[in-house]
Amino acid sequence: MPYITVRDLAFKYGTETVLTNISFDIYAGDFMILTGENGAAKSTLLRNILGLLKPTQGTVTIAKLNNQNKPLTLGYVPQQVASFNVGFPSTVYELVQSGRFQNGRWYKRLSQVDKQHIKSALLAVGMWDMRHKKIGDLSGGQKQRISIARTFATDADVYVLDEPTTGMDKASREAFYQLLKHSCTYHKKAVLMVTHDYHDLQNYANRHITLTRKEGTPWRCFSMDSCKELS
């Protein structure tokens, strides 16, 4: 059973259609990338999938249970999510640690498994060595990285990521992609990620959606060109 099912999705801003004819499934273990030219409404598609926007046509169905028959969980990282000011009191570690306090666990002691998730998430975005720094002292790119790390510390079943590697250097991007592939292959997580790094991701992702301008319509109307398997 798919974790996410999208069928015949279309979306309008007012009277202007920006998406049409979008259909695909995301299964446990999928690492799916979403590409398209600037203005192709990729972020709009993600927000429709997450329920932050309502499709004008078609349906989005999110499974209630994961492949272990437990409630399905989603983690979302929007573009440039970090906006902490200089007075934000938390350290890097404390913020990422808060990702483990889910579903009524606020007053429980962190286990070794919790601590390993936190460390793995920080290592994956190249921020482990800065774990004791105050968030307000970080650059914008560093704040983006720890926001990603917090999402990964939640250990969600599906990660929806909107250009998460903006501001990362090549080594950090490679480490991040390796984490995603490992999570999908060995832990059966699912990833849907908007990216411009298609060529870099061909060795990691297994599926690719491309949004293209629909012929005979205004330039802002995009449809799904393909959902192809990557070898």
Backbone as CSV, one residue per row, in Angstrom:
resi,resn,N_x,N_y,N_z,CA_x,CA_y,CA_z,C_x,C_y,C_z
1,MET,0.843,-1.199,0.000,0.000,0.000,0.000,0.882,1.254,0.000
2,PRO,0.588,2.216,-0.873,1.412,3.427,-0.906,1.284,4.235,0.380
3,TYR,2.366,4.909,0.742,2.297,5.866,1.847,1.539,7.119,1.416
4,ILE,1.780,7.573,0.166,1.095,8.743,-0.373,0.603,8.411,-1.781
5,THR,-0.652,8.745,-2.056,-1.239,8.551,-3.371,-1.777,9.881,-3.873
6,VAL,-1.301,10.315,-5.041,-1.768,11.549,-5.673,-2.455,11.151,-6.976
7,ARG,-3.697,11.618,-7.165,-4.450,11.251,-8.351,-5.087,12.475,-9.001
8,ASP,-4.711,12.737,-10.255,-5.321,13.773,-11.094,-5.360,15.130,-10.397
9,LEU,-4.278,15.472,-9.697,-4.258,16.710,-8.929,-4.108,17.927,-9.837
10,ALA,-4.905,18.949,-9.549,-4.774,20.249,-10.189,-4.941,21.310,-9.107
11,PHE,-4.317,22.455,-9.341,-4.409,23.534,-8.357,-4.397,24.878,-9.051
12,LYS,-5.232,25.812,-8.531,-5.308,27.168,-9.047,-5.015,28.171,-7.943
13,TYR,-4.322,29.238,-8.307,-4.265,30.429,-7.469,-5.289,31.404,-8.049
14,GLY,-6.423,31.542,-7.384,-7.506,32.333,-7.955,-8.052,31.644,-9.184
15,THR,-7.983,32.328,-10.323,-8.463,31.737,-11.575,-7.324,31.168,-12.417
16,GLU,-6.098,31.297,-11.918,-4.928,30.873,-12.697,-4.497,29.465,-12.324
17,THR,-4.574,28.541,-13.266,-4.141,27.169,-13.039,-2.622,27.103,-13.048
18,VAL,-2.038,26.486,-12.008,-0.578,26.354,-11.953,-0.125,24.896,-12.015
19,LEU,-1.014,23.974,-11.661,-0.694,22.550,-11.732,-1.881,21.805,-12.330
20,THR,-1.587,20.776,-13.117,-2.650,19.956,-13.682,-2.110,18.568,-13.997
21,ASN,-2.988,17.567,-13.934,-2.664,16.193,-14.347,-1.477,15.599,-13.582
22,ILE,-1.509,15.705,-12.257,-0.432,15.148,-11.431,-0.925,13.871,-10.762
23,SER,-0.255,12.762,-11.034,-0.612,11.464,-10.430,0.646,10.658,-10.167
24,PHE,0.817,10.182,-8.935,1.923,9.289,-8.610,1.699,8.683,-7.227
25,ASP,2.488,7.663,-6.919,2.466,7.008,-5.610,3.858,7.057,-4.995
26,ILE,3.906,7.118,-3.682,5.167,7.010,-2.953,5.045,5.848,-1.977
27,TYR,5.965,4.904,-2.085,5.965,3.711,-1.241,7.107,3.766,-0.228
28,ALA,6.991,2.945,0.798,8.096,2.772,1.739,9.347,2.379,0.962
29,GLY,10.469,3.037,1.249,11.717,2.742,0.568,11.996,3.605,-0.640
30,ASP,11.015,4.404,-1.077,11.225,5.278,-2.241,12.048,6.500,-1.863
31,PHE,12.987,6.850,-2.721,13.708,8.122,-2.654,13.380,8.832,-3.959
32,MET,12.381,9.691,-3.918,11.838,10.332,-5.110,12.265,11.797,-5.152
33,ILE,12.780,12.227,-6.305,13.149,13.627,-6.464,12.162,14.302,-7.414
34,LEU,11.918,15.579,-7.156,10.974,16.379,-7.927,11.732,17.559,-8.521
35,THR,11.741,17.648,-9.845,12.478,18.712,-10.516,11.565,19.466,-11.479
36,GLY,12.058,20.584,-11.953,11.332,21.430,-12.905,11.978,22.797,-12.920
37,GLU,11.721,23.552,-13.974,12.323,24.875,-14.077,11.811,25.793,-12.970
38,ASN,12.472,26.920,-12.768,12.001,27.895,-11.798,10.577,28.329,-12.142
39,GLY,9.726,28.403,-11.117,8.333,28.760,-11.345,7.443,27.595,-11.691
40,ALA,7.958,26.361,-11.589,7.181,25.179,-11.976,6.248,24.688,-10.879
41,ALA,6.050,25.475,-9.812,5.086,25.164,-8.753,5.439,23.895,-7.982
42,LYS,6.735,23.625,-7.864,7.161,22.435,-7.120,6.800,22.551,-5.636
43,SER,7.073,23.708,-5.051,6.720,23.912,-3.641,5.214,23.888,-3.443
44,THR,4.483,24.407,-4.425,3.020,24.384,-4.355,2.516,22.949,-4.346
45,LEU,3.123,22.078,-5.139,2.738,20.670,-5.137,2.979,20.045,-3.769
46,LEU,4.124,20.323,-3.164,4.391,19.771,-1.836,3.343,20.225,-0.832
47,ARG,2.974,21.501,-0.883,1.998,22.018,0.077,0.616,21.421,-0.145
48,ASN,0.285,21.088,-1.386,-0.965,20.374,-1.653,-0.930,18.974,-1.050
49,ILE,0.201,18.309,-1.196,0.335,16.950,-0.660,0.210,16.952,0.858
50,LEU,0.780,17.960,1.498,0.784,18.027,2.960,-0.520,18.566,3.546
51,GLY,-1.428,19.026,2.704,-2.685,19.574,3.206,-2.606,21.039,3.571
52,LEU,-1.483,21.695,3.275,-1.351,23.127,3.548,-2.096,23.953,2.500
53,LEU,-2.329,23.372,1.329,-3.182,23.924,0.294,-4.167,22.844,-0.131
54,LYS,-5.311,23.244,-0.654,-6.340,22.284,-1.060,-6.409,22.206,-2.581
55,PRO,-6.236,21.012,-3.152,-6.324,20.885,-4.606,-7.681,21.369,-5.132
56,THR,-7.673,21.984,-6.297,-8.933,22.358,-6.925,-9.544,21.180,-7.671
57,GLN,-8.740,20.164,-7.883,-9.224,18.942,-8.534,-8.319,17.799,-8.110
58,GLY,-8.887,16.587,-8.076,-8.091,15.416,-7.738,-7.981,15.197,-6.239
59,THR,-7.202,14.195,-5.866,-7.111,13.792,-4.463,-5.671,13.508,-4.055
60,VAL,-5.419,13.691,-2.763,-4.178,13.261,-2.120,-4.578,12.382,-0.945
61,THR,-4.079,11.167,-0.917,-4.390,10.236,0.170,-3.098,9.849,0.877
62,ILE,-3.059,10.064,2.182,-1.905,9.687,2.992,-2.311,8.514,3.885
63,ALA,-1.538,7.449,3.828,-1.859,6.255,4.606,-1.894,6.576,6.098
64,LYS,-2.739,5.902,6.826,-2.828,6.107,8.275,-1.766,5.321,9.021
65,LEU,-1.310,4.201,8.442,-0.349,3.330,9.113,0.899,3.144,8.255
66,ASN,2.048,2.917,8.907,3.271,2.593,8.179,3.359,1.091,7.957
67,ASN,4.491,0.621,7.434,4.593,-0.813,7.120,4.795,-1.682,8.352
68,GLN,4.819,-1.072,9.548,4.849,-1.821,10.808,3.526,-1.692,11.557
69,ASN,2.511,-1.212,10.845,1.160,-1.033,11.414,1.130,-0.056,12.589
70,LYS,2.015,0.935,12.538,2.004,2.022,13.510,1.575,3.292,12.792
71,PRO,1.073,4.296,13.534,0.633,5.537,12.871,1.732,6.146,12.005
72,LEU,1.391,6.447,10.774,2.354,7.034,9.839,2.704,8.457,10.272
73,THR,3.978,8.794,10.211,4.423,10.142,10.563,5.149,10.780,9.386
74,LEU,5.017,12.107,9.286,5.663,12.865,8.212,6.551,13.946,8.810
75,GLY,7.690,14.182,8.157,8.563,15.293,8.501,8.692,16.202,7.296
76,TYR,8.576,17.505,7.525,8.571,18.474,6.420,9.625,19.539,6.673
77,VAL,10.452,19.782,5.665,11.417,20.887,5.706,11.122,21.808,4.529
78,PRO,10.522,22.993,4.788,10.277,23.946,3.698,11.548,24.664,3.299
79,GLN,11.473,25.454,2.241,12.626,26.236,1.812,12.979,27.278,2.869
80,GLN,14.282,27.407,3.156,14.783,28.447,4.054,13.936,28.565,5.311
81,VAL,13.808,27.437,6.027,12.934,27.401,7.198,13.481,28.203,8.367
82,ALA,14.809,28.354,8.468,15.410,28.923,9.674,15.205,30.429,9.758
83,SER,14.680,30.887,10.912,14.490,32.321,11.120,14.710,32.679,12.584
84,PHE,15.612,31.960,13.258,15.880,32.212,14.663,16.644,33.524,14.817
85,ASN,16.257,34.340,15.799,16.976,35.596,15.990,18.157,35.394,16.935
86,VAL,18.940,36.439,17.111,20.179,36.313,17.878,19.916,36.019,19.353
87,GLY,18.717,36.306,19.829,18.423,36.053,21.232,17.839,34.691,21.516
88,PHE,17.741,33.830,20.484,17.157,32.497,20.699,18.018,31.733,21.699
89,PRO,17.428,31.238,22.813,18.235,30.752,23.931,18.800,29.343,23.798
90,SER,18.302,28.549,22.872,18.680,27.146,22.809,20.049,26.935,22.171
91,THR,20.688,25.824,22.527,21.876,25.384,21.805,21.444,24.531,20.616
92,VAL,22.375,24.283,19.730,22.111,23.427,18.576,21.610,22.059,19.034
93,TYR,22.299,21.454,19.985,21.920,20.116,20.441,20.516,20.129,21.040
94,GLU,20.210,21.138,21.834,18.897,21.194,22.485,17.769,21.301,21.477
95,LEU,17.979,22.089,20.415,16.931,22.211,19.406,16.713,20.892,18.686
96,VAL,17.791,20.252,18.260,17.650,18.985,17.545,17.089,17.922,18.472
97,GLN,17.488,17.946,19.718,16.975,17.018,20.728,15.450,17.116,20.853
98,SER,14.906,18.315,20.683,13.456,18.491,20.814,12.687,17.694,19.772
99,GLY,13.354,17.313,18.670,12.709,16.477,17.685,12.398,15.080,18.188
100,ARG,13.030,14.668,19.262,12.764,13.346,19.841,11.605,13.370,20.833
101,PHE,11.165,14.559,21.222,10.081,14.669,22.191,8.748,14.764,21.466
102,GLN,8.393,13.661,20.843,7.163,13.610,20.067,6.122,12.747,20.770
103,ASN,4.858,13.022,20.461,3.759,12.156,20.897,3.741,11.928,22.407
104,GLY,3.779,13.012,23.169,3.631,12.899,24.608,4.873,12.484,25.356
105,ARG,6.070,12.607,24.758,7.303,12.163,25.412,8.073,13.298,26.071
106,TRP,7.436,14.450,26.281,8.155,15.635,26.739,8.895,15.428,28.044
107,TYR,8.391,14.588,28.933,9.002,14.470,30.255,9.753,13.153,30.443
108,LYS,10.026,12.475,29.352,10.748,11.212,29.443,12.238,11.433,29.204
109,ARG,13.036,10.628,29.869,14.484,10.709,29.704,14.876,10.188,28.319
110,LEU,15.863,10.853,27.719,16.335,10.393,26.416,17.048,9.059,26.541
111,SER,16.731,8.136,25.654,17.380,6.831,25.625,18.631,6.900,24.756
112,GLN,19.402,5.824,24.750,20.573,5.761,23.872,20.166,5.817,22.407
113,VAL,19.002,5.226,22.095,18.498,5.291,20.723,18.200,6.730,20.351
114,ASP,17.557,7.484,21.263,17.292,8.897,21.022,18.587,9.653,20.742
115,LYS,19.583,9.426,21.587,20.853,10.145,21.456,21.558,9.804,20.147
116,GLN,21.428,8.554,19.715,22.053,8.167,18.456,21.370,8.842,17.270
117,HIS,20.023,8.970,17.337,19.302,9.666,16.274,19.743,11.127,16.194
118,ILE,19.915,11.766,17.347,20.333,13.165,17.386,21.728,13.314,16.782
119,LYS,22.644,12.445,17.204,24.004,12.528,16.695,24.055,12.265,15.192
120,SER,23.333,11.244,14.746,23.332,10.914,13.311,22.790,12.073,12.481
121,ALA,21.732,12.720,12.994,21.134,13.829,12.265,22.095,15.009,12.166
122,LEU,22.791,15.310,13.257,23.740,16.420,13.249,24.968,16.111,12.393
123,LEU,25.433,14.879,12.444,26.553,14.493,11.594,26.177,14.612,10.118
124,ALA,24.947,14.232,9.804,24.510,14.223,8.410,24.497,15.613,7.792
125,VAL,24.286,16.643,8.615,24.269,18.011,8.075,25.543,18.780,8.448
126,GLY,26.536,18.068,8.955,27.822,18.676,9.248,27.825,19.635,10.424
127,MET,26.947,19.384,11.422,26.823,20.316,12.545,27.133,19.677,13.901
128,TRP,27.649,18.468,13.920,27.933,17.815,15.200,28.963,18.587,16.019
129,ASP,29.994,19.083,15.378,31.046,19.805,16.102,30.573,21.147,16.651
130,MET,29.415,21.601,16.200,28.878,22.888,16.669,27.668,22.693,17.583
131,ARG,27.516,21.490,18.120,26.315,21.160,18.885,26.121,21.989,20.153
132,HIS,27.192,22.557,20.700,27.073,23.330,21.936,26.932,24.831,21.688
133,LYS,26.955,25.248,20.444,26.828,26.670,20.136,25.379,27.131,20.267
134,LYS,25.204,28.398,20.615,23.875,28.994,20.662,23.354,29.201,19.235
135,ILE,22.072,28.922,19.039,21.494,29.030,17.702,21.584,30.453,17.171
136,GLY,21.411,31.434,18.054,21.475,32.819,17.622,22.819,33.241,17.082
137,ASP,23.869,32.445,17.345,25.211,32.775,16.870,25.529,32.159,15.514
138,LEU,24.595,31.420,14.946,24.853,30.709,13.700,24.513,31.564,12.488
139,SER,25.106,31.200,11.363,24.748,31.834,10.100,23.404,31.290,9.619
140,GLY,22.846,31.937,8.597,21.576,31.480,8.049,21.648,30.066,7.507
141,GLY,22.747,29.740,6.813,22.897,28.390,6.275,23.012,27.336,7.372
142,GLN,23.705,27.683,8.463,23.840,26.751,9.590,22.496,26.534,10.283
143,LYS,21.712,27.591,10.398,20.373,27.450,10.989,19.494,26.541,10.140
144,GLN,19.629,26.660,8.818,18.881,25.773,7.922,19.286,24.324,8.169
145,ARG,20.558,24.080,8.345,21.039,22.709,8.562,20.483,22.103,9.839
146,ILE,20.460,22.873,10.922,19.972,22.284,12.175,18.457,22.104,12.147
147,SER,17.759,22.915,11.352,16.326,22.696,11.178,16.078,21.368,10.470
148,ILE,16.913,21.067,9.481,16.844,19.769,8.804,17.159,18.651,9.799
149,ALA,18.205,18.836,10.596,18.596,17.814,11.565,17.472,17.533,12.552
150,ARG,16.780,18.578,12.998,15.677,18.366,13.935,14.584,17.507,13.301
151,THR,14.274,17.785,12.037,13.266,16.993,11.345,13.694,15.532,11.254
152,PHE,14.970,15.297,10.955,15.432,13.917,10.848,15.523,13.225,12.203
153,ALA,15.703,13.983,13.243,15.721,13.383,14.576,14.356,12.834,14.971
154,THR,13.283,13.304,14.327,11.948,12.783,14.647,11.765,11.348,14.176
155,ASP,12.627,10.896,13.252,12.544,9.533,12.716,11.192,9.282,12.056
156,ALA,10.756,10.223,11.221,9.471,10.105,10.527,9.502,8.990,9.496
157,ASP,8.329,8.577,9.055,8.230,7.555,8.005,8.414,8.157,6.610
158,VAL,7.950,9.401,6.434,8.044,10.092,5.147,8.659,11.463,5.387
159,TYR,9.677,11.792,4.593,10.294,13.108,4.663,9.966,13.868,3.380
160,VAL,9.369,15.043,3.540,9.047,15.913,2.415,9.975,17.119,2.523
161,LEU,10.865,17.270,1.553,11.986,18.209,1.672,12.002,19.150,0.468
162,ASP,11.987,20.445,0.743,11.941,21.445,-0.324,13.304,22.122,-0.438
163,GLU,14.117,21.659,-1.366,15.476,22.168,-1.584,16.262,22.265,-0.267
164,PRO,16.407,21.151,0.433,16.995,21.190,1.769,18.490,21.470,1.793
165,THR,19.190,21.276,0.669,20.650,21.406,0.694,21.142,22.798,0.298
166,THR,20.224,23.751,0.181,20.630,25.126,-0.121,21.612,25.620,0.942
167,GLY,22.760,26.097,0.513,23.765,26.592,1.453,24.756,25.553,1.926
168,MET,24.564,24.286,1.556,25.514,23.238,1.938,26.628,23.153,0.901
169,ASP,27.845,22.839,1.359,28.927,22.593,0.412,28.796,21.177,-0.154
170,LYS,29.644,20.854,-1.123,29.523,19.575,-1.825,29.665,18.383,-0.887
171,ALA,30.627,18.435,0.037,30.835,17.318,0.957,29.616,17.115,1.851
172,SER,29.036,18.208,2.329,27.852,18.112,3.188,26.659,17.564,2.411
173,ARG,26.510,17.988,1.153,25.417,17.465,0.333,25.565,15.965,0.124
174,GLU,26.782,15.517,-0.172,27.006,14.095,-0.397,26.668,13.281,0.851
175,ALA,27.078,13.772,2.019,26.779,13.067,3.274,25.277,13.014,3.512
176,PHE,24.597,14.105,3.195,23.151,14.174,3.376,22.437,13.200,2.447
177,TYR,22.848,13.152,1.182,22.237,12.227,0.232,22.482,10.770,0.645
178,GLN,23.655,10.492,1.170,23.946,9.139,1.646,23.030,8.749,2.802
179,LEU,22.771,9.712,3.708,21.847,9.441,4.815,20.451,9.128,4.287
180,LEU,19.985,9.916,3.318,18.657,9.674,2.765,18.573,8.299,2.115
181,LYS,19.578,7.962,1.306,19.566,6.653,0.639,19.599,5.520,1.654
182,HIS,20.437,5.652,2.690,20.502,4.629,3.735,19.156,4.498,4.437
183,SER,18.523,5.622,4.738,17.232,5.604,5.434,16.165,4.902,4.604
184,CYS,16.191,5.148,3.293,15.207,4.515,2.409,15.493,3.027,2.204
185,THR,16.759,2.700,1.980,17.127,1.326,1.633,17.031,0.388,2.831
186,TYR,17.555,0.823,3.971,17.665,-0.076,5.121,16.582,0.122,6.178
187,HIS,15.989,1.312,6.222,14.956,1.574,7.236,13.588,1.809,6.620
188,LYS,13.500,1.686,5.296,12.245,1.786,4.557,11.502,3.094,4.805
189,LYS,12.270,4.167,4.970,11.677,5.484,4.968,11.323,5.851,3.532
190,ALA,10.516,6.889,3.360,10.213,7.411,2.039,10.601,8.880,2.001
191,VAL,11.140,9.311,0.870,11.592,10.693,0.704,10.996,11.259,-0.579
192,LEU,10.440,12.464,-0.475,10.039,13.242,-1.641,10.769,14.577,-1.530
193,MET,11.675,14.852,-2.461,12.552,16.006,-2.329,12.587,16.850,-3.592
194,VAL,12.288,18.143,-3.440,12.498,19.113,-4.514,13.986,19.436,-4.568
195,THR,14.538,19.423,-5.768,15.978,19.665,-5.906,16.301,20.210,-7.288
196,HIS,17.429,20.904,-7.372,18.018,21.275,-8.663,19.246,20.416,-8.957
197,ASP,19.586,19.533,-8.022,20.812,18.730,-8.152,20.517,17.366,-8.777
198,TYR,19.794,17.366,-9.894,19.392,16.094,-10.485,20.583,15.196,-10.799
199,HIS,21.609,15.751,-11.405,22.745,14.921,-11.819,23.485,14.355,-10.604
200,ASP,23.600,15.120,-9.531,24.260,14.633,-8.323,23.464,13.524,-7.651
201,LEU,22.150,13.526,-7.838,21.279,12.593,-7.112,20.976,11.309,-7.880
202,GLN,21.431,11.203,-9.112,21.092,10.013,-9.891,21.609,8.730,-9.251
203,ASN,22.702,8.815,-8.494,23.248,7.622,-7.845,22.581,7.316,-6.509
204,TYR,21.651,8.152,-6.090,21.010,7.979,-4.784,19.501,7.738,-4.898
205,ALA,18.816,8.551,-5.681,17.366,8.436,-5.807,16.985,7.259,-6.704
206,ASN,15.776,6.745,-6.505,15.317,5.656,-7.363,14.148,6.060,-8.261
207,ARG,13.567,7.251,-8.009,12.455,7.701,-8.849,12.553,9.207,-9.056
208,HIS,12.026,9.667,-10.203,12.193,11.071,-10.596,10.912,11.576,-11.253
209,ILE,10.354,12.658,-10.685,9.207,13.348,-11.268,9.701,14.662,-11.857
210,THR,9.266,14.980,-13.068,9.589,16.255,-13.698,8.303,17.011,-13.989
211,LEU,8.232,18.268,-13.542,7.114,19.131,-13.884,7.523,19.977,-15.092
212,THR,6.688,19.966,-16.134,6.994,20.705,-17.361,5.831,21.613,-17.730
213,ARG,6.172,22.679,-18.447,5.152,23.617,-18.907,4.196,22.929,-19.866
214,LYS,2.922,23.071,-19.598,1.928,22.420,-20.439,1.703,23.234,-21.711
215,GLU,1.764,22.553,-22.842,1.633,23.246,-24.126,0.238,23.856,-24.269
216,GLY,0.213,25.043,-24.854,-1.060,25.687,-25.129,-1.701,26.357,-23.938
217,THR,-0.951,26.517,-22.840,-1.488,27.153,-21.642,-0.522,28.245,-21.187
218,PRO,-0.962,29.132,-20.308,-0.039,30.147,-19.782,1.185,29.494,-19.164
219,TRP,2.289,30.226,-19.106,3.558,29.639,-18.690,3.518,29.087,-17.273
220,ARG,2.611,29.570,-16.462,2.577,29.095,-15.082,1.834,27.768,-14.909
221,CYS,1.282,27.232,-15.932,0.586,25.951,-15.824,1.554,24.817,-16.145
222,PHE,1.743,23.922,-15.172,2.690,22.828,-15.322,1.995,21.491,-15.080
223,SER,2.457,20.488,-15.792,1.939,19.132,-15.615,3.108,18.185,-15.391
224,MET,2.771,16.951,-15.020,3.808,15.973,-14.728,4.247,15.312,-16.027
225,ASP,5.495,15.497,-16.363,6.034,14.924,-17.590,6.234,13.421,-17.441
226,SER,6.736,12.991,-16.282,7.019,11.585,-16.106,7.245,11.271,-14.640
227,CYS,7.115,10.011,-14.312,7.555,9.515,-13.003,8.366,8.264,-13.294
228,LYS,9.625,8.468,-13.610,10.428,7.362,-14.124,11.334,6.778,-13.043
229,GLU,11.673,5.519,-13.242,12.598,4.840,-12.342,14.032,5.203,-12.719
230,LEU,14.857,5.407,-11.707,16.280,5.655,-11.943,17.058,4.394,-11.632
231,SER,17.937,4.010,-12.538,18.713,2.791,-12.329,19.982,3.099,-11.566
